[in-house]
Amino acid sequence: MNLDPFYEELETVLKESLTLLPVGGNVLDICCGKGWLTRLLFNYVRANIIGIDKDEVNIDDCCVKAGNFPIIS
């Protein structure tokens, strides 16, 4: 759950839309930031997700928030 109402609404819309995508495959999340969308895609599309970002602080935060997701850094 996000504290920002924009992200709450966006997450609801994306969850509904992601059911339309095929399961599996590969997804590249360019400018993944802290990995919010990357984690959402991993949970709903069950694909191989590759997140890239030029900011190492964002990548570090993404790895911390990833929990038990497969991470290669």
N, C-alpha and C positions, 0 to 999 in steps of 0.2 A: 504494500500500500504506500502510495506517495502522499506527501502532505500538500503538494501543489495541486489545486483543483484541475489545472490544465492537463497534468499527467494522469490524473484519475480518469478524466473523460477520454483522453487519448488511449489509455490502456484498455478501457471498456470497448472502444471502437476497434482497436487492433485485435483484441481477443476474438471478436466476432468475425473480423475479416480474415484472420489467420486460418480459420477452419476451411477456407476456400483454397488454400495452397496445398499442393501435394506434399505428402509426408516423405521425409528423407532428402537426400541430395546434398548439395553444398550451397552455403550462403556466405557472402562476403559483406560484412558490416563495416563500411568505410567511415572513418571518423566516429568510432564507436563510443568515444567519451568514456564514461564510467561503466558502460556495459548494460545499461537499463534495457535497451531494445535487444541487445545481444542475448541476454538471459531470457527475455520474453520469447524470442524466436526459438531458442533452444528448447524451451518448455513446450511450445505449441507445434512446432514444425518437425521436431525430432530429426533435425538435419545436422550435418557437420557445419558448425558456425565458426567463421574466422572473423575476429574483430581486430581492426587495426586503428591506431591513433598515433599522431606524432607527439603527443604530450605523455611523457613517461609517468607523471603523477596520475593521469587518468588510467593508464594501463595498470599501474600498481593498485589503484582503488578497485578497478574491475576485477583483478585477480583476487583481492581480499573478499569482495562481495560474491565471488563465483561459487563459494562453498565447495561442493564436491563435483562441480562441472569439470570436464577434462580441459586442462589449461596447459598450453605450451608457450613458454615465453622466451 
